[in-house]
Amino acid sequence: MITVFGATGTTGAPLVDALLAKGAKVRAVTSDPAKAEGLAARGCEAVVADYTDRAALERACAGAERIYLVTPAHQDMRRWKANAIGAAKAAGVRTWCWPRVSAPRPRLGSLSACGIPKPRNC
């Protein structure tokens, strides 16, 4: 069983589809009760859990071998991730995966009006 947090989001939804296509047993977690039925219709176990509800997070992780964890960008996202990881540890999950987002490399520009030549390789 693989538990996917953020199963209706930008990275979670395609992951759920890919896992189901490979025949994996998926538990899809959403914080929106209105989206749970659509997840279940796709063939996975749908669970509604809020990142602040430790008991709901533990139920979402129960019996899972792996979790994929992504949270929305929010001022509390560090606490939410800690809550989900704590729940996963309590449930005996041994493998976690989360996306790593890196910022794009900054590019240098120039103003030719000042007589400064444009930098090369930018």
ChimeraX attribute file (.defattr): number of C-alpha atoms within 10 A of each C-alpha:
attribute: neighborCount
match mode: 1-to-1
recipient: residues
	/A:1	15
	/A:2	21
	/A:3	29
	/A:4	30
	/A:5	30
	/A:6	22
	/A:7	28
	/A:8	21
	/A:9	14
	/A:10	10
	/A:11	15
	/A:12	22
	/A:13	16
	/A:14	13
	/A:15	18
	/A:16	27
	/A:17	18
	/A:18	12
	/A:19	15
	/A:20	15
	/A:21	10
	/A:22	9
	/A:23	9
	/A:24	14
	/A:25	16
	/A:26	23
	/A:27	25
	/A:28	26
	/A:29	29
	/A:30	24
	/A:31	16
	/A:32	13
	/A:33	13
	/A:34	10
	/A:35	16
	/A:36	20
	/A:37	12
	/A:38	13
	/A:39	22
	/A:40	14
	/A:41	10
	/A:42	12
	/A:43	16
	/A:44	21
	/A:45	18
	/A:46	24
	/A:47	27
	/A:48	18
	/A:49	20
	/A:50	16
	/A:51	20
	/A:52	15
	/A:53	13
	/A:54	16
	/A:55	14
	/A:56	17
	/A:57	24
	/A:58	21
	/A:59	16
	/A:60	27
	/A:61	29
	/A:62	18
	/A:63	16
	/A:64	21
	/A:65	16
	/A:66	19
	/A:67	24
	/A:68	20
	/A:69	19
	/A:70	22
	/A:71	18
	/A:72	10
	/A:73	8
	/A:74	9
	/A:75	8
	/A:76	12
	/A:77	14
	/A:78	11
	/A:79	13
	/A:80	20
	/A:81	17
	/A:82	13
	/A:83	19
	/A:84	26
	/A:85	19
	/A:86	16
	/A:87	22
	/A:88	26
	/A:89	16
	/A:90	12
	/A:91	18
	/A:92	16
	/A:93	20
	/A:94	11
	/A:95	13
	/A:96	15
	/A:97	11
	/A:98	13
	/A:99	11
	/A:100	7
	/A:101	6
	/A:102	6
	/A:103	6
	/A:104	6
	/A:105	6
	/A:106	7
	/A:107	7
	/A:108	10
	/A:109	10
	/A:110	11
	/A:111	9
	/A:112	9
	/A:113	7
	/A:114	7
	/A:115	8
	/A:116	9
	/A:117	10
	/A:118	12
	/A:119	9
	/A:120	7
	/A:121	6
	/A:122	8
